């Protein structure tokens, strides 16, 4: 069926053009209403990922929340994810002034202090809140930020994503094995900001207890910060009740200069994941529960 791929990619490109046009000409309240409706529909008609979502929630909150509460969190998770996609398209056309009112920065002095060292910054973040517009907000504020993205497997999808990013002059890097390390080092040598969402399951990662359960996290951000002497700065974004967003930039996480590599890595990852965990427990529907986060566990998803 490979002969169908060009037609599929063409249809996808056409759909994205139409979607982008509609979204960019619709006010945010309308988009949020659409996002809530579409998110609810996807939650109920996509059984496989609904099961993954609810199983993850049960593993973490099963002894604290009722089945009805878990379903509600799962439903709101899907609604938030759809709203986030629509907001990304809308963010491409709003003015910088409007962007600043919509997405506020807290703790910006921590980022400026880290950049003043002149060794670059690794911005550690997660699939929490609308993390994509956090990168856009920093870019609009004049920071030299490069977003590290997982490279799409489909060449057609990759090309479409590249065109969208380049049309908005948004700096990005794909995690291609052949070039990713060299490209990341170059950004840091230029005292730039490397934006990394590093909270998904990593089969060759370091074991950390997260939300009360052992799982594997990538050590990439910590290793790169240690070897390059770049500052490791956690930052997260939270959706507010009025559908605005607040970015919280935390102080730099120092990496000890003594001790074994594994011990230092586990200690730093523990601090980073602890920050994320506290936010998830406060706003559970803002984290991405849709993926198989604890597949290392017997009986896990």
Secondary structure, DSSP 8 states (H G I E B T S, - for coil): -GGGHHHHHHHHHHHHHHHHHHHHTS-HHHHHHHHHHHHHHHHHH-HHHHHHHHHHHHHHHTTTS-HHHHHHHHHHHHHHHHHHHHHHHHHTTS-HHHHHHHEEEE-HHHHHHHHTTSS-EEEEE-SBSSHHHHHHHHHHTT--EEEEE---SSHHHHHHHHHHHHHTT--EEE--TTTHHHHHHHHHHTT-EEEEE--S--TTSEEEEETTEEEEE--HHHHHHHHH--EEEEEEEEE-TTS-EEEEEEEE----SSS-HHHHHHHHHHHHHHHHHHHHHHSGGGB-TTS-TTTTSTT--
